Structures are given as structure tokens and as C-alpha cells.
Amino acid sequence: MPAKTETKTETKAEETKAVKWLVVVNNAPAYCGVGAGGVQFANGQAVIESERMASWFKEHDGYTVTEQQ
């Protein structure tokens, strides 16, 4: 019977730390609804994991985007 060998496998999520961004609607602190790219806002804020969408909100006026830990 062949000897069993253990191999360490890591998923991509384990290899890289997930980054999240907080997007705030500057002129509508009570905004609740769906924004660009299907981002869901509640009370003028949304937490997103897409770097592409974070870049979009940074490039457009009316939003403040901060990286979360």
C-alpha cells in the first residue's frame, strides 16, 4: 500500500487578504437603494469588495471611498 503524503493546499482567498472599501454618498446621507454597478447603499453607505467598483466611485464626484481593514 503506498504511503499517504500530505500536501498543503491554499485557496486564493487564503493567499491574499480580502480588501473592502466603504463608499459614502456625500450629498445624500440617507440614501437607500442600488447605485452604479448594482452596489447596494443603506443610509448613504455601501461596503464593497470590488476594486473595479471602488475605482469607479473614486473617479466620480459625490462619493468618498475609504479602504477598510
C-alpha positions in Angstrom: 0.0 0.0 0.0 1.5 3.4 -1.0 2.3 5.8 1.8 0.0 8.8 2.1 1.6 12.1 1.7 0.0 15.3 2.9 0.1 18.3 0.7 -0.7 21.8 1.8 -3.2 23.5 -0.5 -4.4 27.0 -0.1 -7.2 28.7 -1.8 -6.7 32.1 -3.5 -8.7 33.7 -0.6 -6.3 32.4 1.9 -3.3 33.6 0.0 -4.5 37.2 -0.3 -6.2 39.2 2.3 -9.7 40.4 1.2 -9.9 44.1 0.8 -13.1 46.0 1.3 -14.0 49.6 0.6 -16.5 51.9 2.3 -18.3 54.1 -0.2 -20.2 57.1 1.2 -22.7 59.3 -0.8 -21.6 62.8 0.1 -24.8 64.7 -0.6 -27.4 62.1 0.4 -26.6 60.6 3.8 -30.0 58.9 4.0 -29.8 57.3 0.5 -31.0 53.7 0.3 -31.1 52.0 -3.0 -29.0 50.5 -5.8 -26.2 52.5 -7.2 -23.8 52.1 -10.1 -22.8 48.5 -10.8 -25.5 47.2 -8.6 -23.9 48.4 -5.4 -26.5 48.4 -2.6 -26.5 51.5 -0.4 -28.1 51.8 3.0 -28.1 55.1 4.9 -25.8 56.6 2.3 -23.1 53.9 2.7 -22.0 50.7 1.0 -19.3 48.2 1.7 -17.9 46.7 -1.5 -15.1 44.1 -2.3 -14.7 45.0 -6.0 -11.6 47.1 -6.7 -13.0 48.0 -10.1 -16.1 49.5 -8.5 -14.1 51.2 -5.8 -12.1 52.9 -8.6 -15.3 53.9 -10.4 -16.7 55.6 -7.3 -13.3 57.3 -6.6 -13.4 58.8 -10.2 -16.9 60.2 -9.9 -17.9 63.3 -7.9 -20.2 62.9 -5.0 -18.6 59.8 -3.3 -16.0 59.3 -0.7 -14.2 55.9 -0.8 -12.0 54.6 2.0 -10.2 51.3 2.2 -11.2 49.1 5.1 -9.1 46.6 7.1 
